[in-house]
Amino acid sequence: MSLTFCQVGHHTTPNTFAGVKADLFRYWDINGDGQIQTEEIAQIARSEFTSSDTDGDGFVSGRQLANGSTRAC
């Protein structure tokens, strides 16, 4: 399963809901092919979890998640 995105531009306005969605899409589209695949989302989730679980207990709090992201959009 994949979702297709019609790219309007390379820069979005993050203060709009559409801009946030476009930024999120680019973040999830790891290989940059204009589609999101479940494998890409799973890869990001694993990476975010690992970088956020700063105490290594296998759990991530909201605070850890907010401070732990290492991947730039």
N, C-alpha and C positions, 0 to 999 in steps of 0.2 A: 504494500500500500504506500502511495506517495501523494503528496499534495503539490499542486503546481502553482507557481507564483508568477504573475505578470509584473516584471520589474518596471517601475515607473521612472526611477532615477537611482543614482548611487547614494544620494544623501536624503535623509528624511528629517522632518521636524519632530523631535521627540516629545514636544508638548501636545501633540495630537494623538488620538487613539490609533489612527491609521499609521502614523509615523512609528509609534511604539510597535505595532504589529509588523511593520516592514523591517524594523531593526531586529525584532525577535526572529523573523523569518531568516534574515541573513545570518544571524547567530547560529540557528539550527542547521542551515544549509552548509555543512562543513565542506563539501566538495565543490560548492559553488555552481552546481548544475541547474539551479532554478527550481529544484524539487526537494522536498524533505522526505527522507526515508526513515522508517522506524529505527533502523540501525544507527542513523546519525543522532537521533534523539537519545537513544540508549547510551551511545558513546559519550554524549555531553552529560547526561545524568550521572554516569559513573565517574566522569572526571570532576564534575561539580561536587559530588558526594565526597570523593577522596580528598579533594583540596579543602573542603569545608570541615571535615571530621578532624579537627585540630588536636583533639585529645586521644584519638584512635580507639574510642570505645564502641564504634560501630553504629553510633547514633549521631544525628545532626540536629542541633537546635536552630531556631529561627535566627538567633544572633550569629551562630557559627556560619550559617548559610549566607547571611548578609555580608559577613566579613571575609568569607573564604573563597569567593569566586576568583579564579585565576585566568580565565579566558576572556579576552577583549572582544567586543562586538566588531 
